[in-house]
């Protein structure tokens, strides 16, 4: 979990959880990448959940992926409200992708006041 202070002087902050889900696709489900060389067997979601605080304080969450993604950067400006298996409600900023290999992604969270938090 990470605490993100959007405006520490005003006491505005949110508590975040960063995570992912993953599913391996079968050969018949996987599609080829843009080059036509590699099948994308990995179906995944990268997300940032606001578990405490006001999600409207976040202007956007930017997901910076590997250079082979076109576009490489995905920006989420509107979270989806979901109910987790334990019954708790969260606001989720997310991107869902399919890929043929693993890589490291970077996340940048921007508050409505312009503050940023890099993960």
Helices and strands as residue ranges (DSSP letters): E 2-7, E 12-24, E 31-32, E 39-40, E 42-52, G 55-57, E 58-64, E 73-76, E 80-83, E 89-99, E 106-111, E 116-118
